Amino acid sequence: MPTSSVVIAILALSYAAYRLARRRSFAVVGGPQAIRKLHSLPGYHGLLAALWAALPAFAVLVLWHVLAERVIVDAVLAQLAGDGAPSGGAARDLLLNDVRNVVAGSVPFAEASAPVQAAARHWQHLDAISRIGGAIAALLVGVLGGVLVWRRITPELRARNRVERLVEINLLLCSMIAILTTVGIVVSVLYEALQFFRMVPVSEFLFGLKWSPQMAIRADQVGSSGAFGAVPLFAGTLLISAIAMSIAVPIGLFAAIYLAEYADWRVRAITKPLLEVLAGVPTVVYGFFAALTVGPLLRALGQSLGLQVASESALAAGLVMGIMIIPFVSSLADDMITAVPQSLRDGSYALGATRSETIRRVVLPAALPGIAGGVLLAVSRAIGETMIVVMAAGLSANLTANPLQAVTTVTVQIVTLLVGDQEFDSPKTLAAFALGLVLFVATLLLNIVALQIVRRYREQYE
Amino acid sequence: MSEPDLTPRARTRDRVAASLRRRYRAERRFRAYGIGAVAIGLLFVVFVFYTIISKGYPAFLQTYVQLDVDYSAELLDPEGKRATADLESADYQALIKAALRERFPEVTERAELRKLYALISSGADLTLRNRVLSDPGRIGKRESVWLLAKDQVDLLAKGEVDRSLPESQRNIDDQAIGWVDRLRAEHRLETRFNVAFFRNGDSREPEQAGVWGAVVGSFFTLVVTLGLSFPIGVAAAVYLEEFAKRSRFTDLIEVNINNLAAVPSIVFGLLGLAMFIQFFGLPRSAPLVGGLVLTLMTLPTIIITSRAALKAVPPSIREAALGMGASRVQTMLHHVLPLAMPGMLTGAIIGMARALGESAPLLMIGMVAFVADVPKSLSSAATVLPVQVYLWSSSPERAFVERTSGAIIVLLAFLLIMNAAAVFLRSRFERRW
């Protein structure tokens, strides 16, 4: 029985519970004309029954699926062990994976070995039983929940209050998902990163100058020593971010000043959304643009000036990233500038200052903390940006400050280490999680500081 | 010629006039910087879009070659039984080769023949197969058929090959160019609207590759994302805005939401890989997992915009409902939520537009696999539009450059539609109180 039809069955059951309970609430007071004798409207009785039919049933279904998988795997392993298969370690996992592939249909039955075939049949058999069992258990619990409510329906039943309580609990649970997500990120990234640090010391990772994550598969292989010094990656990330910010901050800031202080509302109404188009363009488009247009353009330009520009130069990636961040800086700066009270400007004009003097000496200093917060947010964005650098920056870890050379970044390395098949016990895969941890912590700190500054600044003028 | 006025007062006046000139110059300069910055920004917009569109529009065109195909009975069905299985596995490639030899009888040498066969796409035999399967009566007859041209021929026909380059720097040589020119002179070469680009899944051959598989993958992914993030986001916003008392706990939730909104998207990919795939054992490359990851990523945005929409509903509405004896849940469900709905929907659409353009976290959960089939369910292997762009952009074939830009145009078109819908919703339903 496929899961989707079980879900539909539970929903149908829940609807039936709604109708029956609603009808019973009329019946207990003797018809629609005596409805005022009920504490809650009949619909609430129906809803209460429907919720009690559906929620426990879904809970049972989910639990069953989680537990059944484990039980099936154990049973299949027991059978495999009986057939003389390895009973532990990587060989067993490999065998189990073969069985899984056969069951999932990604490997045809005929191609598998005899014990694997037998195990797969066993698996499918158990799976079919468990699915039917799970469906029956869920529906039974659903019926039970519905019947319990249905029997308790009396004129005095505070059905509305109970339904509302359930609604409020669900709302609370939904709002806790934000916390759960953060916890999930921290736990999953930290767990894998700690495993990595068991193989590679933290000091080597944070301060080592050489990055070459290719591990030797065979002992006699050449050129795959596996060095995990992440300093070149940090330097590359900072270099590209610095280039991006040196493009985005002046252009974004001056654009914001012009649009907020000089432009009349018609120009502003057209120009501002047009600039914000840049923020809506997917980053993969910028990556393509950087790799295909800007990179070769800079290379040709460098050649005509007699400079050696790498085709995957940090400059190309940083430049395009800067373009992407312009609207981010400009809209935040615009908010901050318009939040400066008009009275400050009027005071300055009254003293005879010109517009630009007012902006430079009064408005900007007043808006500075907010703008600084916005710039910090933009920096955190540049550090975490992935697609542009994956497509336009290099892969080799050069430790250089020359923007014309190719550098690599933290995000590029995460992507190259994790795209493709991964084994979760090799330092190569785990290194990506360690880099992810660094990235998460760095952006988190930047965000907290920036949000704090922005908030305090907003409160100042409210 | 007036005498210079040398009284102290006049000197002050001169000084003020000079300083005013200086100050006004500074004023104009400052203003020019502003205009310059805006102009540079707009220039970038134009530049980016011009590049993409000028590179991408040829992807919507595709070259076809007309050949006289002889559905030879000996080649297709030597036993003469017309069994479907035989017809399905017959060598249709041979028909095309025969037709090409017939058209260019002077080509006989092996190497040249191979070059000649390369004029037609390796997928063109499917066209013939489908024609024969739909009407087996074609066997033994002759017919003029338009067949898909190979990507090099396609580029040449669209004028994207620089003929002045030396032969070694082109991926199509002079002889092949001669053939193509002859076909064109005989009106057997045509460039038409590229239907296959919108109907096919991915392919290793540029001329057969299409975006439909990626569009369907994106659709499934967004269905999951919207189905989860909108209800959960609205519920969370309602709780925080309408029910929760300000406490340390709600502050914690709030700080979390604000931070998650600024966490790099690739970190969500790491979470998805470690949590959903490694721990829960969900299938790799599936739209289901992609949707889950994007849900977690867009949730903060949706919560923040939904809260803003709830805040915009004036308290008087709530007070009136409560005053009439409605409970808090009734007030929220019957009065506040319907009024805030347009704002929430606008936020959801903008969140979905962001999710549609997102690719980095999906790389982590294996949605970069080469998937030629159009996905059929939430758990089948799939890719999404932006990842398709990434995949094609890293392909070495030159013909993929225009396909990549074409896919980008499709992606941008979807984004444009979504944003226009959001703007429309806002202007149509937003109320000012």
Interface residues (C-beta under 8 A of the other chain):
Chain A: E69 A104 R160 V163 E164 V167 E168 N170 L171 L172 C174 S175 M176 I177 A178 I179 T181 T182 G184 I185 S188 V189 Y191 E192 P250 I251 G252 L253 F254 A255 I257 Y258 L259 E261 Y262 A263 T271 L274 L275 V277 L278 G280 V281 P282 T283 V284 V285 Y286 G287 F288 F289 A291 L292 T293 I323 I326 P327 S330 T354 R355 S356 E357 I359 R360 L377 S380 R381 I383 G384 E385 T386 M387 V390 M391 T411 I414 V415 L418 V419 F424 A432 F433 G436 L439 F440 T443 L444 N447 I448 L451
Chain B: R23 Y24 A26 E27 R29 F30 R31 Y33 G34 I35 G36 A37 V38 I40 G41 L42 F44 V45 V48 T51 I52 K55 P231 I232 G233 A235 A236 A237 V238 Y239 L240 F243 A244 L252 I253 N256 I257 N258 N259 L260 A262 V263 P264 S265 I266 V267 F268 G269 L270 L271 L273 A274 M275 Q278 F279 G281 P283 L296 L299 P300 I303 S327 R328 V329 A353 L356 G357 E358 S359 A360 L363 M364 V368 P386 V387 V389 Y390 S393 S394 V401 T404 S405 I408 L411 L412 L415 N419
